[in-house]
Every structure is written in C-alpha cells, then in structure tokens.
C-alpha cells in the first residue's frame, strides 16, 4: 500500500490536534470528507438566477397589476411611469446631484461607524477591563432610538452634513460592535491557549487566531450595519436637508408626484441590495471554503 507523505502544513495541524487533546490526523485524506459526503456548489448563473427570481416576480406582478387596472395610478404608479420619471430626472441632472450626495453620506458614515464598532468590539471582547468600561456605555447608546437623538443633533450641529453622518455612523457602529464583541468572546479558549503556547504576542494572536475565528460573526455584523445605515440615511434625509434622495422624496410628496417617490424607494432598495452583494463578495474573498464545496447534512 502506497503511503502518502504528510506535508508541513498538515504536520502543523497534527501538532495542534495533539495539544488540544483531539485525535490527530494520519494523512492528508483524513482532512477531506469522503466523496459521497461532498456536494459541489451550484453554477454561478444558477445561483444568480435563483436569487433574482424573487425581485423579478415582484416586478412582474407590479406590471401586471398596473396594466390590468388593479392598481390605481394615482396611488401607486406603473413601472413604466416610474422609469420615465427617473429618466427625466437623470436627463436634467437632478437625479445624480441628489444621489451622489446620499452615497457620499452613506459611505462616510458607514466607514466611521464600522471602524468604531470593530475597534470597540475587539477591545471589549479581548480584555475584561475593556468589557467593563466599554460594553455598558455602548448598550445604553444602543437602546436609544435614532429618531430620538436626531432633533438634539440638529440643535448641536445645525443642519449641515455632520449630524447626518453621525446618525448613519451610530446606526452602523451598534450592530458591528455587538457581533464583533460576540465573535471575539466566543473564540475557542483552547485555540487561544495554543497560540500562547507558540509564544504569539497580542497582535499576532488577534490576526492569526481571533480574527479568523470571529470573522463570520463580524461579517454578519457588517451586513446588518449596511442595512441599518440605509435606514438611518432615510431618517437623516427626510428632515432639514437641501440635497439627497430623501430631499427628493420630500419635494415629490409636496407636489403629489408618486412616480418620483416610488422611484426614490427603488433607489434605496437597489442600494440595499448592492450593499448585501458587497458583503457576500467579502465572504467569498475571506471565506472561500464556504462557497466551493460543502458537506451534506
């Protein structure tokens, strides 16, 4: 029987398994499940088609309902009316002038909020003193609704960009912090002990052990943060603003332009779908093993 040479990477896992008290692997084949238990991932076009089927069905029902007269055009415009309104706004430059401002606000707020959430969540998850000092304050801030602090922020900072960015950053920071804190706190203590046995310092321990183990929970927090930030963007732009998709909706409401209002809602929906696709892209980059093959349940 031909023996299989165990590479150095496998030997590392053998050593770690021995330290953790698990049954060590004997060969490379022990790291791979049997072929009968492996299922290949769906082709990309099949996966995309299945994910797009829901939105396409909704648009189809909307079109059929409008064409048959089941939906009143005064209350809910037809898809072609919404597209015509967006095309007119794009032609005169109004759409991009407002959309670019909204995207800029969302981008800056998300970057600030996610950075704060990751940093505080990691510190409070790693250190007991950090948890005692940071977590109670964050939990208090988390329970305060964004709508409750909006008037106060406007009084403090006026109606410029700063209060809007603060609102979006708060909405992004809270779920990022909670999921990062949870992911770091639930890292297997045996893995931490193994890292300390190999004399890893704190930065090395964070990047080689803690972050990879907590990454799925962190990305979940990022996904929730993206959605929450878009909701906060709507809140921030519906009052005391001169530019943005929310301002465009408010102006359309005053003149009963339902086609523009529905078009703005669609833009928010597209932004949310794009944010979710971005997080899925990060998952494919940092956790490719989730998307290539899986073991049958």
C-alpha positions as CSV (number, residue, x, y, z in Angstrom):
1,X,0.0,0.0,0.0
2,X,1.5,3.3,-1.1
3,X,1.9,5.8,1.8
4,X,1.0,9.4,1.4
5,X,3.7,11.9,2.5
6,X,2.3,14.4,5.0
7,X,3.2,18.0,4.1
8,X,4.4,20.5,6.7
9,X,1.1,22.3,6.8
10,X,-0.6,19.0,7.8
11,X,2.0,18.3,10.4
12,X,1.1,21.7,11.9
13,X,-2.5,20.5,12.3
14,X,-1.3,17.3,13.8
15,X,0.7,19.2,16.4
16,X,-2.3,21.5,17.2
17,X,-4.7,18.5,17.4
18,X,-2.3,16.8,19.9
19,X,-2.2,19.9,22.0
20,X,-5.9,20.3,22.1
21,X,-6.4,16.6,23.0
22,X,-8.1,15.7,19.7
23,X,-7.4,12.6,17.6
24,X,-4.6,13.7,15.2
25,X,-4.9,13.2,11.5
26,X,-2.8,10.5,10.0
27,X,-2.7,11.7,6.4
28,X,-4.0,14.3,4.0
29,X,-7.0,12.1,3.2
30,X,-8.2,12.5,6.8
31,X,-8.7,16.2,6.3
32,X,-11.0,15.6,3.3
33,X,-14.5,14.1,3.7
34,X,-15.5,11.1,1.6
35,X,-16.7,11.9,-1.9
36,X,-20.2,10.6,-1.1
37,X,-20.5,13.4,1.5
38,X,-19.3,16.2,-0.7
39,X,-21.6,18.3,-2.9
40,X,-20.4,20.7,-5.4
41,X,-21.6,24.3,-5.4
42,X,-24.2,25.4,-7.8
43,X,-23.0,27.2,-11.0
44,X,-22.8,31.0,-10.7
45,X,-25.6,31.6,-13.2
46,X,-27.9,29.2,-11.4
47,X,-27.3,30.9,-8.1
48,X,-27.8,34.3,-9.6
49,X,-31.0,33.2,-11.3
50,X,-32.5,31.8,-8.1
51,X,-31.6,34.9,-6.1
52,X,-33.0,37.2,-8.8
53,X,-36.2,35.3,-9.2
54,X,-37.9,36.9,-6.2
55,X,-37.4,40.6,-7.2
56,X,-38.3,39.7,-10.8
57,X,-41.5,38.1,-9.7
58,X,-42.4,41.2,-7.7
59,X,-41.8,43.5,-10.7
60,X,-43.8,41.2,-12.9
61,X,-46.8,41.2,-10.5
62,X,-46.5,45.0,-10.2
63,X,-46.5,45.3,-14.0
64,X,-49.5,43.0,-14.5
65,X,-51.5,44.7,-11.7
66,X,-50.8,48.2,-13.2
67,X,-51.7,47.0,-16.8
68,X,-55.0,45.4,-15.6
69,X,-56.1,48.4,-13.6
70,X,-55.9,46.6,-10.2
71,X,-53.5,49.3,-9.0
72,X,-54.7,52.9,-9.2
73,X,-52.1,55.1,-11.0
74,X,-52.9,57.9,-8.5
75,X,-52.0,55.8,-5.5
76,X,-49.2,53.6,-7.0
77,X,-47.8,54.4,-10.4
78,X,-47.0,51.8,-13.0
79,X,-43.4,50.7,-13.6
80,X,-43.1,52.5,-16.9
81,X,-44.2,55.7,-15.3
82,X,-41.5,55.4,-12.6
83,X,-38.9,54.7,-15.2
84,X,-39.9,57.7,-17.2
85,X,-39.8,59.9,-14.1
86,X,-36.3,58.7,-13.2
87,X,-35.2,59.1,-16.8
88,X,-36.4,62.7,-16.8
89,X,-34.5,63.4,-13.5
90,X,-31.4,61.8,-14.9
91,X,-31.7,63.9,-18.1
92,X,-31.7,67.3,-16.3
93,X,-29.0,66.3,-13.8
94,X,-31.3,66.3,-10.7
95,X,-31.0,62.6,-10.1
96,X,-27.2,62.4,-9.9
97,X,-26.9,65.6,-8.0
98,X,-29.0,64.1,-5.2
99,X,-27.9,60.5,-5.5
100,X,-24.2,61.4,-5.3
101,X,-24.8,63.3,-2.0
102,X,-26.7,60.4,-0.5
103,X,-24.0,57.9,-1.5
104,X,-21.3,60.1,-0.1
105,X,-23.1,60.5,3.3
106,X,-23.7,56.7,3.5
107,X,-20.1,55.9,2.6
108,X,-18.5,58.2,5.1
109,X,-21.0,57.2,7.9
110,X,-20.5,53.5,7.3
111,X,-16.7,53.8,7.3
112,X,-16.7,55.7,10.5
113,X,-19.3,53.5,12.2
114,X,-17.9,50.2,11.2
115,X,-14.3,51.2,12.2
116,X,-15.5,52.3,15.6
117,X,-17.6,49.1,16.0
118,X,-14.8,46.8,15.1
119,X,-12.3,48.5,17.3
120,X,-14.5,48.7,20.4
121,X,-15.9,45.2,19.9
122,X,-12.4,43.7,19.6
123,X,-11.1,45.6,22.7
124,X,-14.2,44.7,24.9
125,X,-14.1,41.1,23.7
126,X,-10.4,40.6,24.3
127,X,-9.9,42.4,27.7
128,X,-12.0,42.1,30.8
129,X,-11.3,45.8,31.7
130,X,-12.4,46.8,28.2
131,X,-15.6,44.9,28.6
132,X,-16.3,46.5,31.9
133,X,-15.6,50.1,30.7
134,X,-17.0,49.9,27.1
135,X,-19.9,47.5,27.0
136,X,-22.3,49.2,29.5
137,X,-21.9,52.6,27.7
138,X,-22.5,51.0,24.3
139,X,-25.5,49.1,25.5
140,X,-27.1,52.4,26.8
141,X,-26.4,54.1,23.4
142,X,-27.8,51.1,21.5
143,X,-31.2,51.3,23.3
144,X,-31.7,55.0,22.3
145,X,-33.7,55.2,19.0
146,X,-32.1,57.2,16.2
147,X,-35.3,59.3,15.8
148,X,-34.9,60.4,19.5
149,X,-31.4,61.9,19.1
150,X,-32.0,63.4,15.7
151,X,-33.5,66.7,16.9
152,X,-30.8,67.0,19.5
153,X,-28.0,66.5,17.0
154,X,-29.6,69.2,14.8
155,X,-29.6,71.6,17.7
156,X,-26.0,70.9,18.5
157,X,-24.5,70.7,15.0
158,X,-27.1,72.5,12.8
159,X,-28.5,71.2,9.5
160,X,-25.2,70.6,7.7
161,X,-23.6,67.2,6.9
162,X,-22.2,66.4,10.4
163,X,-25.4,65.4,12.2
164,X,-26.5,63.2,9.2
165,X,-23.1,61.4,9.2
166,X,-23.3,60.9,13.0
167,X,-26.7,59.3,12.7
168,X,-25.5,57.0,9.9
169,X,-22.3,56.2,11.9
170,X,-24.3,55.3,15.0
171,X,-26.6,53.0,13.0
172,X,-23.5,51.2,11.6
173,X,-21.5,51.1,14.8
174,X,-24.0,49.3,17.0
175,X,-24.6,46.0,15.1
176,X,-20.9,46.0,14.2
177,X,-19.8,46.3,17.8
178,X,-22.3,43.7,19.1
179,X,-21.4,41.0,16.5
180,X,-17.7,41.7,16.8
181,X,-17.8,41.5,20.6
182,X,-19.8,38.3,20.4
183,X,-17.5,36.7,17.9
184,X,-14.3,37.6,19.8
185,X,-15.8,36.4,23.1
186,X,-16.8,33.0,21.7
187,X,-13.4,32.1,20.2
188,X,-12.4,28.7,21.5
189,X,-10.2,29.1,24.6
190,X,-8.1,26.1,23.6
191,X,-7.1,27.9,20.4
192,X,-6.0,30.9,22.4
193,X,-4.0,28.6,24.7
194,X,-2.4,27.0,21.7
195,X,-1.5,30.4,20.4
196,X,0.1,31.4,23.7
197,X,2.0,28.1,23.8
198,X,3.5,29.1,20.4
199,X,4.5,32.4,22.1
200,X,2.3,34.7,19.9
201,X,2.1,38.2,21.1
202,X,-1.3,40.0,21.3
203,X,-1.3,41.5,17.7
204,X,-0.2,38.1,16.3
205,X,-2.9,36.3,18.4
206,X,-5.5,38.7,17.1
207,X,-4.7,38.4,13.4
208,X,-3.8,34.7,13.3
209,X,-6.4,33.2,15.7
210,X,-9.1,35.6,16.9
211,X,-10.0,37.4,13.7
212,X,-10.2,34.2,11.5
213,X,-12.4,32.5,14.1
214,X,-14.6,35.6,14.7
215,X,-14.8,36.6,11.0
216,X,-18.2,35.0,10.2
217,X,-19.8,36.9,13.1
218,X,-18.0,40.1,12.1
219,X,-19.3,39.9,8.5
220,X,-22.8,39.3,9.9
221,X,-22.5,42.5,11.8
222,X,-21.3,44.3,8.7
223,X,-24.3,43.1,6.8
224,X,-26.7,44.3,9.5
225,X,-24.7,47.6,9.7
226,X,-25.2,48.2,6.0
227,X,-28.9,47.8,6.2
228,X,-29.2,49.9,9.4
229,X,-27.1,52.6,7.8
230,X,-29.5,52.9,4.8
231,X,-32.5,53.2,7.2
232,X,-30.6,55.9,9.1
233,X,-29.9,57.6,5.8
234,X,-33.6,57.8,5.1
235,X,-34.2,59.3,8.6
236,X,-31.4,61.8,8.2
237,X,-32.5,63.0,4.7
238,X,-36.2,63.4,5.3
239,X,-35.8,66.5,7.5
240,X,-33.7,69.6,7.3
241,X,-31.7,68.8,4.2
242,X,-31.2,70.5,0.9
243,X,-29.9,67.6,-1.2
244,X,-30.2,63.9,-1.2
245,X,-32.7,61.2,-2.2
246,X,-34.7,61.9,1.0
247,X,-35.0,65.5,0.0
248,X,-36.1,64.4,-3.5
249,X,-38.8,62.3,-1.9
250,X,-40.0,65.1,0.4
251,X,-40.2,67.5,-2.5
252,X,-42.2,65.0,-4.6
253,X,-44.6,64.4,-1.7
254,X,-45.4,68.1,-1.5
255,X,-46.5,68.0,-5.2
256,X,-48.1,64.5,-5.1
257,X,-45.6,63.1,-7.5
258,X,-45.9,59.5,-6.6
259,X,-43.9,58.3,-9.5
260,X,-40.8,60.1,-8.2
261,X,-41.5,58.9,-4.6
262,X,-41.6,55.3,-5.8
263,X,-38.5,55.8,-7.9
264,X,-36.6,57.0,-4.8
265,X,-37.8,54.0,-2.9
266,X,-36.4,51.8,-5.6
267,X,-33.1,53.6,-5.5
268,X,-32.9,52.8,-1.7
269,X,-33.8,49.2,-2.4
270,X,-31.1,48.9,-5.1
271,X,-28.6,50.5,-2.7
272,X,-29.5,47.9,0.0
273,X,-29.2,45.0,-2.5
274,X,-25.8,46.3,-3.6
275,X,-24.6,46.6,0.0
276,X,-25.6,43.0,0.6
277,X,-23.9,41.8,-2.6
278,X,-20.7,43.6,-1.4
279,X,-20.7,41.7,1.9
280,X,-21.2,38.5,0.0
281,X,-18.2,39.4,-2.1
282,X,-16.2,39.9,1.1
283,X,-17.3,36.5,2.3
284,X,-16.1,34.9,-1.0
285,X,-12.8,36.6,-0.6
286,X,-12.1,35.9,3.1
287,X,-14.1,32.6,3.5
288,X,-13.9,30.9,0.1
289,X,-14.3,27.5,1.7
290,X,-18.0,28.3,2.3
291,X,-18.7,28.7,-1.5
292,X,-16.7,25.9,-3.2
293,X,-17.8,22.7,-1.6
294,X,-19.9,21.7,1.4
295,X,-20.5,18.5,3.3
296,X,-24.0,17.1,3.1
297,X,-26.1,17.3,6.2
